[in-house]
Amino acid sequence: MRRFHHVLSVAALFAVVAFPVFAADCAQPAEAPVIPDGTTATVDQFKAAHTAVQSYVNSLQSLQDCTEAKIKLAPKTTKPEELQKLRDQGNAAIDQAKALSDSYSAQVKIFKARAPLPANAPAK
């Protein structure tokens, strides 16, 4: 009987800890940062954009992690369409992160092709 109470206690604790993750909506990141135009942007604009892009990509990764956690913690009675909606949301976040990173990289290439870095400038 004592073991049964222990199992019940552990199950209750898990439910209390897991429920907020499942019940809470996954945080949607704010608007994506603007990528500087490689033909006109400055080094400082690219440095600022790099930080903003990294932060935004991290937010998208957190969104994907959250949707994965919700899927894993979903009750067995969760409808398949709800689980698929969560998978789609997580996949869309990863696709958006890749597209943003690719766009940033493409503009950096354009920037580097237009003007060589001075000899004393650090390379990225």
C-alpha angles and dihedrals in degrees: 000000000000091000090052091056090049091052090047091050092051091048091050092049091050091050092051092049097041099041097071091054091051096039097046121084114242111253112257113216120239121253117315115260119257114255113225118242107254092214095060110014126110129231089253091054090053092048091052091045091050091057092045093048092049091050092048093047089051089052090052091049089052090052090052091047090051093051090049090052091050091051092050093047096043115123116251088249093063111123115248090235090059091051090048090050089055092047090050091050092051093045091049090054091053092046090051092049091051093047092050093048091047091050092050092049092049092053091047089054090051090048093050092047094053099052128015115230116257114258093254097046117107113245120232 
